[in-house]
Amino acid sequence: MFNASNVKAAPSPDLLTPDNSVMLFVDHQPQMFFGTGSGDRTAIINATVGLAKAAKAFNVPAVLTTVAAESFSGPILPQLAEVFPGQEIIDRTTMNAWEDNAVVEAIKATGRRKIIISGLWTEVCIVLPVLSALGQGYEVYVVADASGGVTPQAHEHAVQRMIAAGAVPVTWIQVLLELQRDWARGETYGAVMDIVKEHGGAYGLGVVYAQSVIGAHAAG
């Protein structure tokens, strides 16, 4: 029962924070991009790199995985790899990343329960691990604009299937700002503004304008 005396200025435990989440990047590879037709591929790349930089800025653990990199799909997106220099990229044979022991162990090792996932294709290599992780008690957040399917319908139907199973759809900007959450958090403010200016489109241009007119500490 609702009791106003219990209401206080405090964040919901459902919110993503730098301490409770892990990011999983799945199959952002050339051959997978070639087959993506659900949206503009340049926009998906931009969202993916922006999301990766958000992980880097907030020290959120990131697991990078590919499928059949040497035999079919090609290397991981170079711009994504550049955000995490020297980090291991787990290559799989399974379409379902959650059936690869190395991927699952990497997620488990972080101790985080909230998985922020993005990748290609939504209807295969995202749906399968999302349903599998949900089935084992994880909370899963699907970054829809950093993911893509073969057709718009394939992407949308996959997102709806995951929502029905309990996944939460988000966007990369939403994740970035949810991790920041307070413009007074000075230790990450500058990095967030840099990411927004580079990858945030019109929002980023607005930040450039505000900072040029109001000053360097103009909030987004």
C-alpha positions as CSV (number, residue, x, y, z in Angstrom):
1,M,0.0,0.0,0.0
2,F,1.2,3.5,-0.9
3,N,2.4,5.5,2.1
4,A,3.6,9.1,1.4
5,S,5.7,9.0,4.5
6,N,8.0,6.5,2.7
7,V,8.5,8.8,-0.3
8,K,12.0,10.2,-0.5
9,A,14.4,11.7,-3.1
10,A,16.1,8.5,-4.2
11,P,16.6,6.6,-7.5
12,S,14.7,3.5,-8.4
13,P,16.7,0.3,-8.1
14,D,15.5,-0.5,-11.6
15,L,17.8,2.2,-13.0
16,L,21.0,1.4,-14.8
17,T,24.2,2.5,-12.9
18,P,27.9,2.1,-13.5
19,D,28.0,-0.5,-10.6
20,N,25.1,-2.8,-11.5
21,S,25.4,-3.3,-15.3
22,V,27.5,-5.0,-17.9
23,M,27.5,-4.4,-21.7
24,L,27.4,-7.2,-24.2
25,F,28.3,-6.4,-27.8
26,V,27.2,-9.2,-30.2
27,D,28.4,-9.6,-33.8
28,H,29.0,-6.1,-35.0
29,Q,30.8,-7.5,-38.0
30,P,30.9,-6.6,-41.8
31,Q,29.0,-9.6,-43.1
32,M,26.3,-9.0,-40.5
33,F,26.1,-5.3,-41.5
34,F,25.8,-6.3,-45.1
35,G,22.6,-8.1,-44.4
36,T,21.1,-5.5,-42.1
37,G,18.1,-3.7,-43.6
38,S,16.0,-2.6,-40.7
39,G,17.6,0.9,-40.5
40,D,20.5,3.1,-41.7
41,R,23.7,1.1,-41.1
42,T,25.7,4.2,-40.5
43,A,23.3,5.2,-37.7
44,I,23.6,1.8,-36.1
45,I,27.4,2.1,-36.2
46,N,27.2,5.5,-34.7
47,A,24.9,4.3,-31.9
48,T,27.1,1.3,-31.2
49,V,30.3,3.3,-30.9
50,G,28.5,5.9,-28.7
51,L,27.3,3.1,-26.5
52,A,30.8,1.6,-26.3
53,K,32.2,5.0,-25.3
54,A,29.5,5.3,-22.6
55,A,30.8,2.0,-21.1
56,K,34.3,3.2,-21.2
57,A,33.5,6.6,-19.6
58,F,31.7,4.9,-16.7
59,N,34.0,1.9,-16.4
60,V,31.1,-0.5,-17.1
61,P,32.5,-3.9,-18.0
62,A,32.1,-4.8,-21.7
63,V,32.1,-8.2,-23.3
64,L,32.9,-8.2,-27.0
65,T,31.9,-11.2,-29.1
66,T,31.8,-12.2,-32.7
67,V,30.6,-15.2,-34.7
68,A,32.6,-17.1,-37.3
69,A,35.0,-14.1,-37.6
70,E,37.6,-15.9,-39.8
71,S,35.3,-18.1,-41.8
72,F,32.3,-15.9,-42.7
73,S,31.4,-12.7,-40.8
74,G,34.7,-10.9,-40.7
75,P,36.4,-8.9,-37.8
76,I,34.6,-6.9,-35.2
77,L,33.7,-3.3,-36.2
78,P,37.1,-1.5,-36.0
79,Q,35.6,1.6,-34.4
80,L,34.2,-0.6,-31.6
81,A,37.5,-2.4,-31.1
82,E,39.3,0.9,-30.9
83,V,37.3,1.9,-27.8
84,F,38.6,-1.2,-26.0
85,P,42.2,-1.6,-27.1
86,G,43.7,-4.9,-26.3
87,Q,40.6,-6.4,-25.0
88,E,39.8,-10.0,-25.8
89,I,37.1,-10.6,-28.4
90,I,35.3,-13.9,-27.9
91,D,34.7,-15.6,-31.2
92,R,31.9,-18.2,-31.3
93,T,30.4,-20.9,-33.5
94,T,27.0,-20.6,-31.9
95,M,24.4,-18.2,-33.1
96,N,23.2,-18.0,-29.5
97,A,26.0,-16.3,-27.5
98,W,24.5,-17.7,-24.3
99,E,25.4,-21.2,-25.5
100,D,29.1,-20.2,-25.5
101,N,30.7,-20.9,-22.2
102,A,33.4,-18.2,-22.6
103,V,30.7,-15.5,-23.1
104,V,28.6,-16.7,-20.2
105,E,31.6,-16.9,-17.9
106,A,32.7,-13.4,-18.9
107,I,29.3,-12.1,-17.9
108,K,29.2,-14.0,-14.7
109,A,32.7,-12.8,-13.7
110,T,31.5,-9.2,-13.6
111,G,29.0,-10.0,-10.8
112,R,26.5,-7.7,-12.6
113,R,22.9,-8.8,-13.1
114,K,21.7,-6.1,-15.5
115,I,22.9,-6.9,-19.1
116,I,22.9,-4.1,-21.7
117,I,23.0,-5.9,-25.0
118,S,23.3,-4.7,-28.6
119,G,24.2,-6.4,-31.9
120,L,23.3,-7.9,-35.2
121,W,20.9,-9.4,-36.2
122,T,18.2,-8.6,-33.7
123,E,16.0,-11.5,-34.7
124,V,18.7,-14.2,-34.2
125,C,21.9,-13.2,-32.4
126,I,20.1,-10.9,-30.0
127,V,16.8,-12.7,-29.4
128,L,18.5,-16.0,-28.6
129,P,20.9,-14.8,-25.8
130,V,18.3,-12.3,-24.4
131,L,15.7,-15.1,-23.9
132,S,18.4,-17.4,-22.5
133,A,19.7,-14.8,-20.0
134,L,16.2,-13.8,-18.9
135,G,15.4,-17.5,-18.3
136,Q,18.4,-17.7,-15.9
137,G,17.4,-14.7,-13.9
138,Y,19.2,-11.8,-15.5
139,E,17.7,-8.4,-16.2
140,V,18.2,-7.5,-19.9
141,Y,18.2,-4.1,-21.6
142,V,18.2,-4.2,-25.4
143,V,19.7,-1.2,-27.1
144,A,17.5,-1.1,-30.1
145,D,19.2,1.6,-32.1
146,A,22.6,-0.1,-31.7
147,S,21.1,-3.3,-33.1
148,G,19.6,-4.2,-36.5
149,G,17.7,-6.9,-38.3
150,V,17.4,-8.1,-41.8
151,T,14.2,-6.2,-42.4
152,P,12.3,-3.6,-40.3
153,Q,9.7,-6.2,-39.5
154,A,12.3,-8.7,-38.4
155,H,13.8,-6.1,-36.0
156,E,10.5,-4.9,-34.7
157,H,9.0,-8.4,-34.2
158,A,12.2,-9.5,-32.4
159,V,12.1,-6.5,-30.1
160,Q,8.4,-7.2,-29.3
161,R,9.2,-10.8,-28.6
162,M,11.9,-9.8,-26.1
163,I,9.7,-7.3,-24.5
164,A,7.0,-9.9,-24.0
165,A,9.6,-12.1,-22.3
166,G,10.6,-9.3,-19.9
167,A,13.4,-7.4,-21.7
168,V,13.5,-3.6,-21.6
169,P,14.1,-1.7,-24.8
170,V,16.4,1.3,-24.6
171,T,18.5,3.6,-26.8
172,W,22.2,4.4,-26.6
173,I,21.6,8.0,-25.5
174,Q,19.2,6.8,-22.9
175,V,21.8,4.5,-21.5
176,L,24.5,7.2,-21.5
177,L,22.3,9.7,-19.7
178,E,20.9,7.1,-17.2
179,L,24.5,6.3,-16.2
180,Q,25.3,10.0,-15.7
181,R,21.9,10.9,-14.2
182,D,23.2,14.0,-12.4
183,W,24.9,16.9,-14.2
184,A,26.7,17.6,-10.9
185,R,28.6,14.4,-11.3
186,G,31.8,16.1,-12.4
187,E,34.1,13.1,-12.8
188,T,32.2,11.9,-15.9
189,Y,30.6,15.2,-17.1
190,G,33.3,16.0,-19.6
191,A,33.4,12.6,-21.1
192,V,29.6,12.5,-21.5
193,M,29.7,15.9,-23.2
194,D,32.4,14.7,-25.6
195,I,30.4,11.6,-26.5
196,V,27.3,13.6,-27.1
197,K,29.1,16.1,-29.3
198,E,30.6,13.3,-31.4
199,H,27.7,10.9,-31.6
200,G,24.6,12.7,-30.5
201,G,23.6,14.3,-33.8
202,A,21.4,17.4,-33.3
203,Y,21.6,17.0,-29.5
204,G,25.4,17.2,-29.8
205,L,25.2,20.3,-31.9
206,G,23.0,21.8,-29.3
207,V,25.6,21.1,-26.7
208,V,28.3,22.8,-28.9
209,Y,26.1,25.8,-29.3
210,A,25.2,26.0,-25.6
211,Q,28.8,25.7,-24.5
212,S,29.9,28.4,-27.0
213,V,27.2,30.8,-25.8
214,I,26.7,30.0,-22.1
215,G,30.0,28.5,-21.2
216,A,32.0,25.3,-21.0
217,H,29.8,23.8,-18.2
218,A,26.5,24.2,-20.0
219,A,24.5,21.0,-19.4
220,G,23.1,18.8,-22.1
